[in-house]
Amino acid sequence: MRLGRRITVAVVVGAVTLAGCTGREPEVVETRDTGSGTVAPRPSPGPTTSPTATPATPSPPAPPPDLARADEAGAAAAAQYFVSLYSYTMQTGDTAAWTQMSADVCGFCGRIKADAEAIAANGETYVGGDILLSEVTVLPQDELVGGFPVDASFTQAPARHTDAEGTVINETAGDSGPVRIDTLNSAGSWRVLAVVVGGLQE
């Protein structure tokens, strides 16, 4: 989870009036100059630039109804809601919901918050990176901590991180694999304690 463009030839036609001294009607002779025509050069097109599409500002994900539950269903909802906040947080710099779902001990949570805030502060752009969970399994409640470990498979969409001038800082092709999200319901609110991807804690 990585959580990166007719030349027109103008023929001059002149009317030359030849008048003799004999009083004859003047003879109009039409001449066509084919050897020294005036070439009107076509204006060179100026440099063209492709318009830069401005990414649409995403809407914050809505908390699922089961987030109000304190059981296994609530733990599954908490894990899914948490990962749905990842791309939104990185794209907007709005870390409020992410922070609300993050326990102080969650290192991954803190790093993503710092990254999102830095991107926003520097005028940078992050697009993509949406994460989906599948095969979600809630393990038995931890007797010591009281939380629910949630195992799942994640799929992350390709993402691109650019600076204020549009230069690519980082670009990823997407990612997928197993993930464990440790959740805890405290005082009626869910928090994420840790995120472990592929056996390695983030």
Order of alpha helices (4+ residues) and beta strands (2+ residues): beta-beta-beta-beta-alpha-alpha-alpha-beta-beta-beta-beta-beta-beta-beta-beta
